[in-house]
């Protein structure tokens, strides 16, 4: 309305994550802006790769919604994600669910298979033969157990969110001329791309200190050796 009064012309595009709902459409319609939106689409961001062998849906509120609020709408996204996996890796012959919500998600996925044509899946060689879907309430004790690994220690003290560590302190670095740069606070991705972190992430935190010290001495020795070779040449 403001743009119309000032004679300005702009196009608006709305993308909803993870899907379009009737409630969202009704709110935009009640506000009188639905007709001004040129494109109204959904971005199905179901599975997010966290590491080489870890994918997550990052549905932080799913447990509370399903088991406390009685809202099982997030199970639709789980079923859709299972379908997406099969579209990529072929039909999974055996799928089992343990728990009320897990079984409901598997049934929803099976209905999706029946409603949609999956001729492409028939010609694909299955790469995943078994899939087990578990409710969190099947094991409520494990999340309360103290983590004793190096990665777990970081998570216990500072927290790791979606594979990202946001340290509450600044890190001082040295450049190639060995001049100390100003401390800078930055987020760090904790995954298998970091070879040193990969070696110690699952180690007991009581033994990590000596290993990191040995690794630091090895890196420092290699750096000094390279520096000497540069001086010779």
N, C-alpha and C positions, 0 to 999 in steps of 0.2 A: 504493500500500500504506500509506503514511504517512497519507493522508487517510482510508482505510478504518479504520485503527486508532483514529483520533480522531473518527470518526463524521461527517466532513465530506463534502459532496457538491459536486463541481464537474464541469463538462463541458470536455473537451479537444478542440481542433480542430487538425489538422496539415495544413499546405499545403507541398508540396514544389516546389522550383524547380530545373529547368524541367519535370520530369515524375516520376511515381511509378515506381520501379524495384523489381524483386523483391528486390534486396539490402536496400533500405530496409525493406521489409515484413518480411523475415526477421529483421533486427536488432531491430525493434520487437517481433516475436513472441518472439524468444529472451529479450528483456528482460522479457517478461510484461506489456507495457503496450498491446499492439495492441487488446485487447478493451475497454480503457478509453477509447479514442479514439472520440468521437461521429461526427466526420466526417474523412475521410482523402482529400484531394483534391490536385490538381496545379495550379500556376499557370504557364501557358505564356507566359512572358515572353521571347518570341523576339526581337523587334525593338524597340530603344529609340531614340527620336528624339533626336539630339544637336544638330541644327541644322535650319534650313529645308530643306537639301538633303543631310543626312547622317543615316543610320540605322545602328545598330551592334548586334551581338549580344553584345558584351562577353565573348567566350569567350577569355579571356587564355591559357588553357592548351591551346587546341585544336591549335596548331602542334606543341607538344611531344608531345601525346598521339598525334597522327596520324603524325608523321614520326619520332619517337624511341621512343615507347612501343608503337607499333603498335595503339593503341586508337582506332578510328574512330567511336566512339559519338557524338561531337559532330556528325558528318555528318548524323545523323538530325534534329538540331535545325535544321541548315541547310536540309535538304529541306523540313521542316515550315514554316520561315520563307518559303521560296519559294512554297509552297502558300498561305500566308496573304496574301502580296502579290497573288497571282492572284485570290484570293477578294475582294480589295478593288478591284483595278484591271482585272480581266478576264484571260482566257487570254492568255499570252505566246506568240505563234506560233513564234518562233525562240529557242531556248535552247541555248547552246554552253558546253562546259567545257574548260578548258585545264589539264591536270595530272591525275594519278591520282585524287586525292581529289575534285577538282571534278567529274570525270566520274562518279564513284561517287555523289556527292550528287545530280547531275542524274538519274541512273538511279533512285535512291530516290524522288525526287519524281515521276517518271513512273509508278512502281509505285503510289504513293499516289493518283495520278489514276485509275488503272485500278481500284483497290480501292474508291474512293469514288464516289458519284454527284455529278457536277458539272453538272447540268442548268442551274443558275443561271448558270454561266460561259458557256454557249452563247448566252444572250440578252444578254450584256454586251459592249459595244463595247470592244475592247482599247485600253487607254491606254498600254501598254508593248509595243513591237513586237519588240524585241531585248533579250536578256539574256546577258551573258558572265560566267561564273563562273571565277575564276582561283585557282590554288593559290599560296600565298605562295612556295613554292620555285621558281616560274617566274622570279621576280626577287628574289634574296636580297641584291642589292647596294643597292638603293634605301634600305632602312631604316638603312644605315650611312653614308649621305651626310649631311654637315653641312647643317642647315637654315639658310637665310640670310634668312628672312622674320621679321617681328616676332613672329608667333605661334610660329614655329619656335624663335626665340631664347628665348622664355619656356619652351618645352618642353625645350630643351637644358639650360638652367641649373637650372630648378626642377621642371619636369615638369608635364604636363597630364593628368589622369586623368578619362576619361569626360566631357570637355568642362568639367571643373571645375579651377580653379587654386586650390591651397591654399598661399598665400604663407607662407614661414617667418618673416615679419616682420609687425609690427603697422602699421596704417595710421592716420595721424592725420587727422581730419576737422574741419571747422569747421561750426558750426550757422548758422542764419539771423542770429544776433546777432554773428557773427564771433568767437565765443568758441571757443577751441581745446578740442575734446573729448579725453578720454583716449584714447591709442592703443588700437585694438581689432583683434584678429586675426580675420579671417573669410574664408570661402571665396568665390570669385568665379566666376560662370558666364561662360565665354567663348563667346559665340555672337552671332548676328545681331541679337539684341535690343538690343545696345549699338551705337548708330550710329557712335560714334567708333572703337570697336574694329573694326567692320566695314570702315571706310575704310582702316585701317592694317595689318590682320592679314596681308595678303598682300604688303605692301610690303617692299622690302629694308630690313633693319634700319639700314643706314647713312643712309637718308633719312628715317627715322621721327622722329628727334629734332626736326628743324626743323618738321615737320608738326604734331607734338603741341604744340610751343611756340606755333605760330601759332594752333592750335585753342584752346589755353588762353587766349591773349590775346583771342581773339574772344569766348569764353564770359565772361571777366572783364569785357570791355567791355559786353556785353549785361547782365550782372548790375549793373554800376555805373549803366547807363542806367535800368534798372528801379528801382533804389534812389532815383535822383534824381526819377523820376516820382512815386514814393510820397511823397517829401518835399514836392513841389509840391502834390499833392492833399491 
